[in-house]
Amino acid sequence: MSVAFVPKRHRGKAQINQETIQRLLDENDQLVRCITEYMQKGRAMECVQYQQILHRNIVYLGTIADASQTWLQPQTSPPMERHQH
């Protein structure tokens, strides 16, 4: 089962680290290979479950990327307004 499928009781508690991301990327590589193989054999219906897992993994990785961009952006103050006297 995909590492992206986390039980509700564990959601938000997992540490996102490079190892977790790499496992997802490796899993996605295998999923793409499997999907390609099924498609080449004309067994498209059999690869639907793998496509769903791949989709969830990609969405999860995108969520991680978006969150990390938010954390990495410097917090800047709005520019000071100039008042003319």
CNS distance restraints for C-alpha pairs under 8 A (distance, minus, plus):
assign (resid   1 and name CA) (resid   5 and name CA) 7.29 0.50 0.50
assign (resid   2 and name CA) (resid  24 and name CA) 7.91 0.50 0.50
assign (resid   2 and name CA) (resid  27 and name CA) 7.65 0.50 0.50
assign (resid   2 and name CA) (resid  53 and name CA) 6.84 0.50 0.50
assign (resid   2 and name CA) (resid  57 and name CA) 7.73 0.50 0.50
assign (resid   3 and name CA) (resid  23 and name CA) 7.92 0.50 0.50
assign (resid   3 and name CA) (resid  24 and name CA) 6.87 0.50 0.50
assign (resid   4 and name CA) (resid  24 and name CA) 7.69 0.50 0.50
assign (resid   4 and name CA) (resid  56 and name CA) 7.04 0.50 0.50
assign (resid   4 and name CA) (resid  57 and name CA) 5.87 0.50 0.50
assign (resid   4 and name CA) (resid  60 and name CA) 6.81 0.50 0.50
assign (resid   6 and name CA) (resid  10 and name CA) 6.37 0.50 0.50
assign (resid   6 and name CA) (resid  11 and name CA) 6.18 0.50 0.50
assign (resid   7 and name CA) (resid  11 and name CA) 6.46 0.50 0.50
assign (resid  10 and name CA) (resid  14 and name CA) 6.79 0.50 0.50
assign (resid  16 and name CA) (resid  20 and name CA) 6.20 0.50 0.50
assign (resid  16 and name CA) (resid  21 and name CA) 7.31 0.50 0.50
assign (resid  17 and name CA) (resid  21 and name CA) 6.44 0.50 0.50
assign (resid  18 and name CA) (resid  22 and name CA) 5.99 0.50 0.50
assign (resid  19 and name CA) (resid  23 and name CA) 6.14 0.50 0.50
assign (resid  20 and name CA) (resid  24 and name CA) 6.36 0.50 0.50
assign (resid  21 and name CA) (resid  25 and name CA) 6.24 0.50 0.50
assign (resid  21 and name CA) (resid  61 and name CA) 7.39 0.50 0.50
assign (resid  22 and name CA) (resid  26 and name CA) 6.05 0.50 0.50
assign (resid  23 and name CA) (resid  27 and name CA) 6.02 0.50 0.50
assign (resid  24 and name CA) (resid  28 and name CA) 6.04 0.50 0.50
assign (resid  24 and name CA) (resid  57 and name CA) 6.73 0.50 0.50
assign (resid  24 and name CA) (resid  61 and name CA) 7.97 0.50 0.50
assign (resid  25 and name CA) (resid  29 and name CA) 6.24 0.50 0.50
assign (resid  26 and name CA) (resid  30 and name CA) 6.45 0.50 0.50
assign (resid  27 and name CA) (resid  31 and name CA) 6.13 0.50 0.50
assign (resid  28 and name CA) (resid  32 and name CA) 6.09 0.50 0.50
assign (resid  28 and name CA) (resid  54 and name CA) 5.93 0.50 0.50
assign (resid  28 and name CA) (resid  57 and name CA) 7.24 0.50 0.50
assign (resid  29 and name CA) (resid  33 and name CA) 6.31 0.50 0.50
assign (resid  30 and name CA) (resid  34 and name CA) 6.11 0.50 0.50
assign (resid  31 and name CA) (resid  35 and name CA) 6.02 0.50 0.50
assign (resid  31 and name CA) (resid  50 and name CA) 6.09 0.50 0.50
assign (resid  31 and name CA) (resid  51 and name CA) 7.54 0.50 0.50
assign (resid  31 and name CA) (resid  54 and name CA) 6.46 0.50 0.50
assign (resid  32 and name CA) (resid  36 and name CA) 6.01 0.50 0.50
assign (resid  32 and name CA) (resid  54 and name CA) 7.70 0.50 0.50
assign (resid  33 and name CA) (resid  37 and name CA) 6.14 0.50 0.50
assign (resid  34 and name CA) (resid  38 and name CA) 6.24 0.50 0.50
assign (resid  34 and name CA) (resid  47 and name CA) 7.62 0.50 0.50
assign (resid  34 and name CA) (resid  50 and name CA) 7.73 0.50 0.50
assign (resid  35 and name CA) (resid  39 and name CA) 6.10 0.50 0.50
assign (resid  35 and name CA) (resid  47 and name CA) 5.44 0.50 0.50
assign (resid  35 and name CA) (resid  50 and name CA) 6.64 0.50 0.50
assign (resid  35 and name CA) (resid  51 and name CA) 7.07 0.50 0.50
assign (resid  36 and name CA) (resid  40 and name CA) 6.11 0.50 0.50
assign (resid  37 and name CA) (resid  41 and name CA) 6.35 0.50 0.50
assign (resid  38 and name CA) (resid  42 and name CA) 6.36 0.50 0.50
assign (resid  38 and name CA) (resid  43 and name CA) 5.06 0.50 0.50
assign (resid  38 and name CA) (resid  44 and name CA) 6.08 0.50 0.50
assign (resid  38 and name CA) (resid  46 and name CA) 7.02 0.50 0.50
assign (resid  38 and name CA) (resid  47 and name CA) 6.19 0.50 0.50
assign (resid  39 and name CA) (resid  43 and name CA) 5.53 0.50 0.50
assign (resid  39 and name CA) (resid  44 and name CA) 5.08 0.50 0.50
assign (resid  39 and name CA) (resid  47 and name CA) 7.51 0.50 0.50
assign (resid  43 and name CA) (resid  47 and name CA) 7.09 0.50 0.50
assign (resid  44 and name CA) (resid  48 and name CA) 7.01 0.50 0.50
assign (resid  47 and name CA) (resid  51 and name CA) 6.27 0.50 0.50
assign (resid  48 and name CA) (resid  52 and name CA) 6.27 0.50 0.50
assign (resid  49 and name CA) (resid  53 and name CA) 6.38 0.50 0.50
assign (resid  50 and name CA) (resid  54 and name CA) 6.08 0.50 0.50
assign (resid  51 and name CA) (resid  55 and name CA) 6.04 0.50 0.50
assign (resid  52 and name CA) (resid  56 and name CA) 6.24 0.50 0.50
assign (resid  53 and name CA) (resid  57 and name CA) 6.14 0.50 0.50
assign (resid  54 and name CA) (resid  58 and name CA) 6.14 0.50 0.50
assign (resid  55 and name CA) (resid  59 and name CA) 6.17 0.50 0.50
assign (resid  56 and name CA) (resid  60 and name CA) 6.03 0.50 0.50
assign (resid  57 and name CA) (resid  61 and name CA) 6.10 0.50 0.50
assign (resid  58 and name CA) (resid  62 and name CA) 6.06 0.50 0.50
assign (resid  59 and name CA) (resid  63 and name CA) 6.15 0.50 0.50
assign (resid  60 and name CA) (resid  64 and name CA) 6.30 0.50 0.50
assign (resid  61 and name CA) (resid  65 and name CA) 6.14 0.50 0.50
assign (resid  62 and name CA) (resid  66 and name CA) 6.08 0.50 0.50
assign (resid  63 and name CA) (resid  67 and name CA) 6.11 0.50 0.50
assign (resid  64 and name CA) (resid  68 and name CA) 6.08 0.50 0.50
assign (resid  65 and name CA) (resid  69 and name CA) 6.19 0.50 0.50
assign (resid  66 and name CA) (resid  70 and name CA) 6.47 0.50 0.50
assign (resid  67 and name CA) (resid  71 and name CA) 6.39 0.50 0.50
assign (resid  68 and name CA) (resid  72 and name CA) 6.06 0.50 0.50
assign (resid  69 and name CA) (resid  73 and name CA) 6.14 0.50 0.50
